[in-house]
């Protein structure tokens, strides 16, 4: 549920009608599925030359996406929040497999730690 603003504006002291903020839906979500690869301290790796593949549980291929130098890969074909479970595999540019993770449904982004 979205965080509602305070009922009284501090700068003017005016009252804000509560009904104006009922049924607020979150709008700050990623439009496409995004993966961040970070170390255990939360700092993203320099992942230039790495890529990731996304597959459904039945093994069907969804998409491959390259990581940028800031540890981020964006899957342009996967809308968010996701509606199914995916298998995420991360690779080096020579094809060496690094991590395999299961991505749960209902997320906009996913962080691979380590």
Buried (B, 14 or more C-beta within 10 A) or exposed (E): EEEEEEEEEEEEEEEEEEEEEEEEEEEEEEEBBBBBBBEEEEEBBEBEEBBBBBBEEEEEEBBBBBBBEEBBBBBEEBEBEBEEEBBBBBBEEEEEEBEEBEBEEEBBBBEBEE
